[in-house]
Amino acid sequence: MTIEIDNADKIFFPDAGYTKADLVAYYRRIAPQMRPHIENRPLTLHRFPDGIDGVNFIQKSVAEHYPDWVERVTVDKEDGRITHALAADADTVAWLVDQGTVAFHVWLSRADKPYRPDRLIFDLDPPGDDFAVVVRAARAVRAHLGQLGLEAFVMTTGSSGLHVTVPLERRHDFECVRDFAARVAEQLVAQHPRDFTTAHRKDKRRGRLYLDIRRNAYAQTGIAPYSLRAKSGAPVATPLDWDELGDAKIGPRRFHLGNIFRRLAQRDCPWADIDRHRQNLAAAIRRLDE
């Protein structure tokens, strides 16, 4: 399908000079790596119709002007129902970028079973400018999950931190998954009280890294792997191998539109087979109880 791009030469990233056409070209090219992580997941769009320095807003529901060929799903919300777009193919993503979408956020569950998550996420952001504490936290989370028999994956967010993600079999609901994540976080804080906290309020953290598990709830979202972020330099949320955390150059915006394809030419996507590692939480819950 040919998607006509309006104002293709409009600058979206002023510092780097990237235009709307550049963004469309990026998302079309990255589609083979990105699609497995976004397809069949309700989308939440971060839109910047006039570029990242202009007005921006979050869009969840499908608007009336969306073409019929954009797939969608209607799901429950607190006060009724809402219809989200689905990224069925690269054409849909390109069309949404033409509408000013820069960043794609996705549910932790899929459209066919919205109450059964297949992702568990620990969102790790630094309390200050020291990214090393995020790396330590990610390793600690991974080690603790490993003791519970779970394999975890890591990704830069393209913003300020890292996501540690566990792929799940869709056997438990969000309440169970969130309770598990909260208990893991509490155990980590008990083991590292000077480094980590579960305090949501910033004035209660006292310089400690917040182990944020709030994304593990119905209708909450995480940034999609390989999504751009509306930050200087057009950073990309990028899946990593765990050994890359030892790279002195690693940071939340290490990879961007200007170097992501060079990276993928040198290293396969570390999350290419993440769904083959879906895990049942039942055994991990039993170990946690012990």
Disulfide bonds with the S-S distance in Angstrom:
none
